[in-house]
Amino acid sequence: MVSPDAIEAAARRLHGHVRRTPVMPLELGACGVPAALTFKLELLQHSGSFKARGAFNSLLSQDVSPAGVIAASGGNHGAAVAFAARALGHRAEIFVPALASAAKVARIESFGATVNVVPGAYADALAASEARAAETGALAIHAYDAPATVAGQGTLARELDAQLSMLDTVLVAVGGGGLIGGVAAWFQGRVKVVGVEPDSCPTLHSARRTGHPVDVAVGGLAADSLGAKRVGDIPFAIAQEHVADVVLVQDEAIRAAQELLWRDFRLMSEPGGVTALAALTSGAYRPVPGEKIAVILCGGNVDPASLGT
């Protein structure tokens, strides 16, 4: 599993390559939540999501051949790998499923990567990317089930730990599990880590119920960022040790949280990026009085038109 020492090493590696994103403490009762609430604004990270951390750590800790790098992605991981590859002088080829939003595909292309759209879902794009990597010898960067990816994402928790002196709980959106794996690996149970998933993509929730990762049906509003078919083995092993709970939210709650974030804070988040907040605003997670909670707003790659701007 990924250790705090591995996350410390990743943080040293990433210095100067990723942003130290700000935290935003809110007034008591903000968002209708009776708790001390703080946003971690990771949607301000390079490429628009936390994924830049894992992408840079993967590229900086491994040898990259002249063939460059390859990744499969619903959008955010692809953008992050493309951004990191361009910054470090490598070629990038990204495979995305047909359900990827046009805004995210354009984002990937803006960083100079070659984009291949694959019929089907993320699992189909992953299979195509693996075949291409075997053919070309390019370095494949997994979106969530690789130690370097998880350790890179864990630097977010290390950063948050330094920014907030008092913290009881962190709410984290879950897709394939790379982010929650990194967050839980850093805190090691010192802070309660709670995963939040759409009920239409319940990878970690289903795995915890059955005792091992299982395939789930993928759909819904946040499928382009949280639409992994199965939680990663590495994140699942970490979650079994250090994740306190996983709650499910409906698409309606995600959309309402997305609209609230724009209306009250003028922050644009994609559905997956605001899923953790939806657990609070919908009541799927109910804090105890005085609980100090950090909500990771993890992605901002959204078409502004979808928010009615």
Summary of the structure (lengths in Angstrom):
residues: 309
radius of gyration: 17.6
end to end distance: 43.2
largest distance: 56.3
contacts: 1235
relative contact order: 0.17
helix: 47%
strand: 17%
